């Protein structure tokens, strides 16, 4: 039976936080005639014939992040196929233009520009790492365009031009840290890839540990894609000779080397329980369950969630891509964001007037595989919080879940620089960051 946190504590976390993360495929084809949007224009370019509505899909189909992002594309394509079979959007079929960010942040920026200026898409579903999102953000803001971002992240951001459907830190990292402190130990070693998400996430974790009586015993980083993990293993053993908690925000292929060498060095989950925020069912399958069994992950959705919406999602995905495939949290967040965009377009009565679509997105609800979610006025989703332990079959035994969806807190309340700030795009006087 999943443990449940005290409701008062979750309300506290819902006013205190930020978050992070990692997973690819095909394309639909028809043509649309559009004209190029100008910088600062509040609209995408209208489709001339109304036969298709073009959307962009921008993820890493190659490079170190492909291990995670390929499956996210599969989920987005599944949602588009379902919507098209049901009649499309406003009577038009959705046409997906798929681009490969190639695990290169400059490439992400170039492809985002192409999708908007050349392909004339009305929105983009894309990115995984915060480095890729940060690199495309100026493109979407300068062109007043729209990005839907499906991965948990570090928060400390609230853009008018992005809708965030993954977790903010108070919906993933912070409850994971609280659970670990109560159940696994007070001393933490923080391991991460060397870019904005892990570093910002660890800044939050260190502040949270200091506030709650924990201790940061050590902290180290690897360049994204680097597999030279032996120095980190050595530092963990020196900092925690008798065992302790490892909080892992490594992304991509680095995780494979890390967990294999952890096991080889005798750092098993009995004495060195590891909580990951970028390892889900797809990564477990790729790395090997024999290296991960007994370790933990923090997400909003696991394939083992028992609900009609989850069963429908899992069955549809396996029917399209194969019975041996698995689904995970970023895939679920990617799948539901396509539906949330569809609902927003239908409420606005247009796919081309992005200001109307943005306004229509606020308050949208969806019966997601994780549970009923709501797009809040800060462009982030209310989400369920879950922690899972990796089991023999590579899936997760859910050891904790929130009773209800937790509201997102983009500006972290443990970090001094952002404590007391919030975001509200329903009120122009407040916008992306205002003092509560």
C-alpha positions in Angstrom: 0.0 0.0 0.0 1.4 3.4 -1.0 2.3 5.6 1.9 0.6 9.1 1.9 2.1 12.3 3.1 0.3 14.6 5.5 -1.9 16.9 3.6 -0.7 20.0 5.5 2.9 19.2 4.5 1.9 19.1 0.9 0.2 22.4 1.1 3.4 23.7 2.6 5.4 22.3 -0.3 2.9 23.7 -2.8 3.9 27.1 -1.6 7.6 26.3 -1.6 9.6 25.0 -4.8 11.2 24.1 -8.5 12.4 20.7 -10.8 14.1 18.7 -13.9 15.2 15.7 -16.7 15.3 12.7 -20.0 13.2 10.3 -23.7 11.5 9.7 -30.0 10.0 9.0 -33.5 8.1 9.7 -36.7 5.9 12.1 -38.6 2.7 12.7 -40.5 2.6 14.2 -43.8 0.2 16.6 -45.7 0.9 20.1 -46.8 -0.1 23.5 -45.5 0.4 27.0 -47.0 1.4 29.6 -44.5 3.2 32.9 -44.3 6.1 33.7 -42.0 5.4 35.2 -38.6 7.2 38.4 -37.6 9.0 38.9 -34.4 6.7 39.9 -31.7 3.6 38.8 -33.7 0.8 37.4 -31.4 -0.2 34.9 -34.1 1.2 32.0 -36.0 0.5 32.2 -39.7 -3.0 31.0 -40.7 -3.4 27.9 -42.8 -4.8 28.9 -46.2 -6.8 25.8 -47.1 -7.8 24.6 -43.6 -6.8 21.0 -44.6 -4.1 20.6 -42.0 -2.8 22.3 -38.9 1.0 22.1 -38.7 2.7 21.4 -35.4 6.4 20.9 -34.7 8.0 18.1 -32.7 11.5 18.9 -31.6 13.5 16.3 -29.6 16.8 14.4 -29.7 16.6 11.5 -32.1 20.3 11.0 -31.9 23.1 11.6 -29.4 23.3 11.0 -25.7 19.7 12.1 -25.0 18.1 9.8 -27.6 17.8 7.1 -25.0 15.1 9.2 -23.4 13.6 11.5 -26.0 12.8 9.0 -28.8 10.0 7.5 -26.8 8.6 11.0 -26.0 8.2 11.5 -29.7 6.4 8.2 -30.0 3.9 9.3 -27.3 3.3 12.7 -29.1 2.7 10.9 -32.4 0.3 8.5 -30.7 -1.8 11.5 -29.4 -1.8 13.1 -32.8 -2.9 9.9 -34.5 -5.7 9.5 -32.0 -6.9 13.1 -32.4 -6.8 12.8 -36.2 -8.8 9.6 -36.1 -11.4 11.3 -33.9 -11.8 14.1 -36.4 -8.8 16.3 -35.8 -8.9 19.9 -34.4 -11.5 22.4 -35.6 -12.2 20.1 -38.5 -8.6 20.0 -39.6 -6.1 17.1 -39.4 -2.8 17.7 -37.5 0.4 17.5 -39.5 3.5 16.9 -37.5 6.9 18.2 -38.7 9.6 16.3 -36.7 13.1 17.7 -36.2 16.1 16.2 -34.5 17.8 18.4 -31.8 20.6 15.8 -31.9 21.5 16.4 -28.2 23.0 19.7 -29.2 21.6 22.9 -27.8 22.6 25.1 -30.7 20.9 22.6 -33.0 17.7 22.9 -30.9 17.7 26.6 -31.4 18.3 26.3 -35.2 15.5 23.7 -35.5 13.1 25.8 -33.5 13.7 28.7 -35.7 13.2 26.6 -38.8 9.9 25.1 -37.5 8.5 28.6 -36.9 9.9 30.5 -39.9 10.0 27.9 -42.6 7.5 25.2 -41.6 5.0 27.7 -40.2 3.9 25.5 -37.3 1.3 26.9 -34.9 3.0 25.3 -31.9 6.0 23.1 -31.0 6.1 20.1 -28.6 9.7 19.7 -27.6 12.9 19.6 -25.6 14.0 17.4 -22.7 17.0 19.0 -21.0 16.8 22.4 -19.5 19.8 23.3 -21.6 17.8 22.7 -24.7 14.8 24.6 -23.4 16.9 27.5 -22.3 18.5 27.7 -25.7 15.2 27.8 -27.6 13.4 30.1 -25.1 14.7 33.3 -26.7 13.4 32.1 -30.1 9.9 31.5 -28.8 9.9 34.8 -26.8 11.2 37.0 -29.6 8.7 35.5 -32.1 5.9 35.4 -29.5 5.4 31.7 -30.3 4.4 28.7 -28.2 6.4 25.7 -26.8 4.9 22.8 -24.8 7.6 21.2 -22.6 7.0 17.7 -21.2 9.8 17.0 -18.7 10.2 17.6 -15.0 12.6 20.5 -14.5 14.3 22.8 -11.9 11.8 25.6 -12.0 13.0 29.1 -11.5 11.3 30.0 -14.8 7.8 31.0 -15.8 7.6 32.1 -19.5 4.5 33.4 -21.2 5.6 31.4 -24.3 6.0 28.0 -22.6 3.5 25.5 -21.1 5.2 23.2 -18.7 3.5 19.7 -18.4 6.3 18.0 -16.4 6.9 18.5 -12.6 8.1 21.6 -10.9 10.5 20.8 -7.9 7.6 20.8 -5.4 6.0 18.1 -7.4 9.0 15.8 -7.6 12.3 16.7 -6.0 11.1 18.2 -2.7 8.7 15.4 -1.7 11.4 12.9 -2.7 13.9 14.5 -0.4 11.4 14.6 2.5 10.6 10.9 2.0 14.3 10.0 1.9 15.0 12.0 5.1 12.2 10.1 6.9 12.9 6.7 5.6 16.5 6.3 4.3 18.9 8.6 6.1 20.1 12.2 6.8 23.3 12.3 4.8 23.1 12.9 1.0 25.6 12.8 -1.8 24.4 14.7 -4.9 25.3 13.4 -8.4 24.3 15.2 -11.6 25.1 16.0 -15.2 26.9 19.3 -15.5 24.2 21.7 -16.8 21.5 23.9 -15.5 18.9 21.4 -14.3 21.1 19.3 -12.0 22.9 22.3 -10.6 19.8 24.3 -9.9 18.0 21.2 -8.5 20.9 20.5 -6.2 20.9 24.2 -5.0 17.3 23.5 -4.0 18.1 20.2 -2.4 20.9 21.7 -0.3 18.7 24.5 0.9 15.9 22.0 1.7 18.3 19.7 3.6 19.6 22.6 5.6 16.1 23.6 6.5 15.0 20.1 7.5 18.0 18.8 9.4 19.7 16.8 6.7 23.3 17.0 5.5 25.0 17.4 2.1 28.0 15.0 2.4 29.2 15.7 -1.1 28.3 16.9 -4.6 29.8 16.1 -8.0 29.0 16.4 -11.7 29.7 14.8 -15.1 29.6 16.5 -18.5 26.5 15.4 -20.3 27.3 12.1 -22.1 30.5 11.5 -20.1 30.8 7.9 -18.8 34.0 8.4 -16.7 32.2 7.8 -13.4 35.0 6.1 -11.3 36.1 9.4 -9.7 32.5 10.0 -8.5 32.2 6.5 -7.1 35.5 7.1 -5.2 34.2 10.3 -3.8 30.9 8.7 -2.7 32.7 6.0 -0.8 35.0 8.5 0.9 32.1 10.9 1.9 29.7 8.1 3.0 31.9 5.2 4.1 29.1 3.6 6.1 26.4 4.2 3.6 24.0 7.1 2.8 21.5 8.5 0.4 22.5 9.3 -3.2 20.3 11.8 -5.1 20.9 11.3 -8.8 20.2 13.8 -11.5 22.4 12.4 -14.2 20.9 12.3 -17.6 21.4 10.3 -20.8 24.0 7.6 -21.2 25.9 8.6 -18.1 23.4 6.7 -16.0 24.3 3.3 -17.6 28.0 3.7 -16.6 27.1 5.0 -13.2 24.8 2.2 -12.0 27.0 -0.5 -13.5 30.0 0.8 -11.7 28.0 1.4 -8.5 27.1 -2.2 -8.4 30.7 -3.3 -9.3 31.9 -1.2 -6.3 29.5 -2.8 -4.0 27.3 0.3 -3.5 24.0 -1.4 -3.5 20.5 -0.1 -2.5 20.7 -1.7 0.9 23.4 0.8 2.1 23.4 3.4 -0.7 19.8 3.9 -1.8 19.7 6.1 -4.9 16.8 8.3 -5.8 16.8 9.3 -9.5 14.8 12.0 -11.2 15.7 11.1 -14.8 15.4 7.3 -14.8 12.0 5.9 -15.8 10.8 2.6 -17.3 12.5 3.2 -20.6 15.9 3.9 -19.1 15.6 0.9 -16.7 15.0 -1.3 -19.8 18.0 0.2 -21.6 20.4 0.1 -18.6 19.4 -3.3 -17.3 17.2 -4.0 -14.4 19.9 -6.1 -12.7 21.8 -2.9 -12.0 18.8 -0.9 -10.8 16.6 -3.2 -8.8 15.9 -1.8 -5.3 16.8 1.8 -6.2 14.2 4.5 -6.4 12.8 7.2 -8.8 10.5 10.2 -8.3 7.9 10.9 -10.9 4.2 11.9 -11.3 3.3 8.8 -13.3 4.5 5.2 -13.5 3.2 2.5 -15.9 1.9 0.6 -12.8 -0.6 3.3 -11.9 -3.9 1.5 -11.7 -6.6 3.6 -13.4 -8.8 3.3 -16.5 -7.0 6.2 -18.1 -3.6 4.6 -17.5 -4.7 1.2 -18.8 -6.1 2.9 -21.9 -2.8 4.8 -22.5 -0.6 1.7 -22.0 -2.8 -0.5 -24.2 -2.9 2.1 -27.0 0.9 2.6 -26.9 1.6 -1.1 -27.0 -0.9 -1.7 -29.8 0.9 1.0 -31.9 4.5 0.3 -31.0 4.7 -3.3 -29.7 3.8 -5.3 -26.7 7.4 -5.2 -25.4 7.4 -1.4 -25.1 6.9 0.5 -21.8 5.6 3.9 -21.0 6.8 6.4 -18.5 6.3 9.8 -17.0 7.8 12.1 -19.7 5.9 10.1 -22.3 2.7 10.6 -20.3 3.4 14.3 -19.9 4.1 14.6 -23.7 0.9 12.6 -24.6 -1.4 14.8 -22.4 0.1 18.1 -23.6 -1.0 17.4 -27.1 -4.5 16.9 -25.8 -4.3 20.0 -23.7 -3.2 22.0 -26.7 -6.1 20.6 -28.7 -8.6 21.5 -26.1 -7.1 25.0 -25.9 -7.4 25.5 -29.6 -11.0 24.3 -29.7 -11.9 26.7 -26.8 -10.2 29.6 -28.6 -11.8 28.7 -31.9 -8.5 29.1 -33.7 -5.1 27.5 -33.9 -3.4 30.6 -35.4 -4.1 33.3 -32.8 -1.6 32.3 -30.2 -2.8 34.9 -27.7 -6.3 33.4 -27.8 -4.9 29.9 -27.5 -2.7 30.8 -24.5 -5.7 32.4 -22.7 -7.8 29.4 -23.5 -5.2 27.0 -22.1 -5.5 28.4 -18.5 -7.8 26.2 -16.5 -7.9 23.3 -19.0 -8.3 20.0 -17.3 -7.6 16.5 -18.6 -8.3 13.0 -17.2 -4.7 12.0 -17.6 -3.2 8.5 -16.9 -1.7 10.0 -13.7 -5.1 11.4 -12.6 -7.0 14.6 -13.3 -4.6 17.5 -14.1 -5.2 21.2 -14.5 -3.3 23.9 -16.4 -2.8 26.6 -13.7 -2.4 30.3 -14.4 1.4 30.0 -14.0 1.5 27.8 -17.2 2.4 24.7 -15.1 0.2 21.7 -14.4 -1.2 20.5 -11.1 0.2 16.9 -10.9 0.2 13.9 -8.7 3.4 13.1 -6.8 4.6 9.5 -6.8 7.8 7.6 -5.7 8.6 4.2 -7.0 11.0 1.3 -6.2 12.4 -0.6 -9.2 11.3 -4.2 -9.1 12.4 -7.4 -10.9 10.4 -6.8 -14.1 11.8 -3.3 -14.6 8.6 -1.6 -13.6 8.0 0.4 -10.4 6.3 -0.6 -7.1 4.6 2.7 -6.1 5.7 3.3 -2.5 4.2 6.8 -2.1 1.5 8.8 -3.9 -0.2 12.1 -3.1 -4.0 11.9 -2.4 -4.7 14.7 -4.8 -2.9 16.8 -7.5 -0.3 19.1 -6.1 -0.3 22.7 -7.4 3.0 23.8 -9.1 5.3 26.3 -7.6 7.7 27.5 -10.3 9.7 30.0 -8.1 11.4 28.0 -5.4 10.6 28.9 -1.8 13.7 27.3 -0.2 16.1 29.4 -2.3 16.5 32.9 -0.8 16.6 34.7 -4.2 13.2 33.4 -5.2 11.4 33.0 -1.9 8.1 34.9 -1.9 7.8 35.1 -5.6 5.0 33.6 -7.8 3.8 33.7 -11.4 0.3 34.4 -12.8 -0.2 34.9 -16.6 -3.9 35.5 -16.1 -3.1 38.9 -14.7 -0.8 41.1 -16.9 0.2 43.1 -13.8 1.7 40.0 -12.2 3.0 38.0 -15.2 6.1 35.8 -14.9 7.4 36.9 -11.6 5.8 39.0 -8.9 6.2 39.4 -5.1 3.4 37.7 -3.2 
